[in-house]
């Protein structure tokens, strides 16, 4: 399986995350802590907020009563990404 290239750039208070893969390229630009509209790689229209917590970029995506949390952190010179998807308010996680 091919791994995407993830390019994170900072220009003042604007951060850009660009993902490049054979499947699809995506790019988001945001300010920490400010909600923004995002169209995901699978074409979902979500409201996202990204914060910095303990050296990790924590992204929360909300749409149609669902929530995904994506944590991105550098560990031993490698990017570790953990995603938590909350499907129902009753607490089903995968």
Number of C-alpha atoms within 10 A of each C-alpha: 3 7 8 14 12 15 11 13 12 12 7 7 8 11 16 15 15 17 16 15 13 9 8 10 13 14 16 16 16 19 16 16 13 10 14 15 15 20 14 13 13 7 8 13 15 19 15 22 20 22 16 14 10 8 10 17 17 21 19 20 22 19 12 9 9 13 19 17 17 17 18 16 18 12 9 7 7 8 11 12 13 11 14 13 16 17 15 11 9 7 9 9 10 8
